[in-house]
């Protein structure tokens, strides 16, 4: 009965140690599954060998027919062996954790190196973008200055043209007023001339009528003269004929 107690305690302690090993963080276990399987098999072999040694020692150092001092020594030795097994298991577990941590550190270092390289590339891109942005800003400032200068010149030209346009409008209004006055004066002159033309036409008509009357009177007078001349000639011819007879 006493012989079986160390075995149960050892197996129970082994299960407790294995449960502690199962408490390793899941991300580390998932990243190192193959190495953990190999290490677990080695640990099991070592535990089996230690357990066999414990069984042999237990068989050699039985507690039957022992005095108190021997029993104390055997118990102390068993406790020392258990402590040794515990230390060995803890050492193995710590070595596994250390190896996993080293692998994780190496992987993190590689990731960090990659991130530093990527960060350096991004920094270079940022510097290039900042340089391009600075050049564009300088070009924008130059364009803005040119635009302001162009706007000032345009405003000056606009004011100049506006003043000239106002002068031309004023001149046009003045000429238009003069033209309106001239048109009115010309209209009055035309009316006056039309009146004069009508009066002249009336006078001309009267003159024509008078001329026609004079012509008719002259014709009548000529006819009268011709008739008188004929009569006179006829009278003179008869008188001459009578005298010649």
Secondary structure, DSSP 8 states (H G I E B T S, - for coil): -HHHHHHHHHHHHHHHHHHHHTTS-HHHHHHTHHHHHHHHHHHHHHHHHHHHHHHHHHHHS--TT--HHHHHHHHHHHHHHHHHHHHHHHHHHHHHHHHHHHHHHHHHHHHHHHHHHHHHHHHHHHHHHHHHHHHHHHHHHHHHHHHHHHHHHHHHHHHHHHHHHHHHHHHHHHHHHHHHHHHHHHHHHHHHHHHHHHHHHHHHHHHHHHHHHHHHHHHHHHHHHHHHHHHHHHHHHHHHHHHH-
